[in-house]
Amino acid sequence: MLKVKNPFDIYHITGKVYLFLFDDMFDLCMHFLRYQEHYESPEFHDKQFSLVEFMEWYAKRFGEGVFTYTKDWAGFNIPSNTIWKVHAHGIADYNKYDAAMLAAYNKISSNTQLVDGCTKFDNFYILGACRSDLAVLGHELAHGLYATDAEYRKEITKCSRALPKPIVKRMFTHLLRIGYTQHVLEDELQAYMSTGVPTQMLDDKKLASLTKPFKNTFRKYTKSIKFDVTKTKPLSFK
């Protein structure tokens, strides 16, 4: 097993939500790529794949022949069991990024039973961001709450159900076009509606009134969170 020094800090945000915070955007993207795409890629969801396979597919589908992934994405979010599943099934092109993600997962996990070097399934949620672009944290935190807080999920789902169907259809169509897979569409919808909708996704005159219930719900559940990256100390595992 590769032994590497983690190029990121780990912060506990709230409940079962943790943040992996990087100094370098390239490192952020390359560490999360295999796990994020295993979780939500339209091509590689729930599949084992090599980085070369993914890079070739992504460059041809989204980059006009150039691998632009490390410029296209600035924030990540995955259920912790994604790391468990990827490692438990084996990685043909195991590398330093996998070693670092596995080490971080094992350090956070409260379950000490190892299977092939990976702590047996434990349930928490992981966010990824870079210090140079902390604006993405709100969006990623919305994913974390949706996955780990049953009350938040219940309330925000009511907001989603109240949206006009044409609006939902337009947003889902856009999300599928830019590379998300079907099972994360509702989660992505609530995260964008709660923290900011890009105009290319939905340029609607009624956007402010449509997003208000989402934003109010998000604020309700985040107002007690004390995390501040300039003041909060990263977790120590010594």
C-alpha positions, -999 to +999 in steps of 0.1 A: +000+000+000+013+035-009+021+057+021+017+094+012+013+126+032-022+140+028-021+172+006-053+184+023-067+193+057-098+176+071-125+196+089-156+185+107-184+208+095-215+194+113-231+161+122-217+135+098-204+160+073-166+165+067-146+187+044-114+178+026-098+212+019-070+215-006-045+243-015-043+233-051-073+229-075-056+202-096-049+181-065-085+185-054-099+173-087-076+144-091-082+131-056-120+132-060-123+122-097-125+084-093-149+086-064-171+114-076-175+098-110-182+064-096-210+081-076-226+102-103-211+098-138-235+090-166-209+067-181-190+053-150-216+052-122-211+022-100-183+009-123-146+003-118-125+023-143-090+036-148-081+072-148-069+069-184-102+054-195-120+083-178-097+110-192-102+097-227-140+096-224-142+130-207-119+148-232-139+135-262-174+142-247-169+175-229-134+189-238-134+188-276-104+164-273-088+181-243-090+169-207-105+199-190-119+182-159-095+200-135-107+233-148-144+225-151-151+214-115-143+233-082-164+214-056-171+178-048-194+158-026-196+120-020-211+096+005-183+080+024-194+045+013-183+054-023-147+052-011-155+019+006-171+004-025-144+015-049-116+001-028-135-031-018-139-040-055-102-033-063-084-006-083-063-017-112-044+016-115-041+024-077-021+056-072-012+083-046-046+099-049-063+066-039-039+061-011-046+096+004-084+092+001-084+058+017-062+070+045-085+100+052-116+078+051-101+053+075-091+081+099-126+095+101-143+062+103-155+050+137-156+014+124-123-004+129-130-036+109-107-036+079-115-055+046-086-055+021-071-024+039-103-004+038-124+002+069-157-017+066-186+006+055-192+036+078-217+063+071-206+099+068-205+125+040-174+141+024-171+175+007-142+187-013-131+222-020-100+244-026-089+274-004-089+296-035-126+290-042-145+287-009-177+300-026-186+264-035-189+254+001-226+264+004-236+243-025-216+213-013-230+216+022-265+215+008-256+180-005-242+170+028-273+180+047-295+163+021-277+131+027-273+131+065-301+152+080-335+135+076-355+166+086-336+188+062-342+163+034-379+162+042-384+199+042-363+206+011-381+179-008-414+196-001-399+227-017-389+207-047-424+191-050-439+226-051-419+237-082-437+240-115-430+209-136-417+228-166-390+244-143-380+210-129-378+195-164-356+224-177-332+220-148-330+182-151-324+185-188-295+209-182-280+187-154-280+156-176-264+176-204-235+187-183-227+153-170-248+142-141-266+109-139-303+103-131-301+093-095-286+126-083-309+150-101-332+159-072-302+164-049-285+187-074-318+206-079-322+214-042-285+223-039-286+248-067-320+262-057-308+267-021-274+283-029-276+298-064-288+288-098-265+296-128-283+316-156-273+289-181-293+264-160-324+285-154-329+321-165-364+328-152-381+361-142-396+343-112-364+328-100-362+348-068-397+337-057-390+301-068-357+299-048-369+317-017-384+286+001-352+266-006-329+294+006-350+299+038-349+262+046-311+261+039-305+291+062-327+275+089-305+244+090-271+261+087-275+291+110-262+271+140-232+257+121-201+274+135-176+263+109-152+291+098-122+280+077-101+309+090-108+300+127-116+263+128-087+240+133-084+209+111-088+175+127-057+159+141-053+122+140-020+119+159 
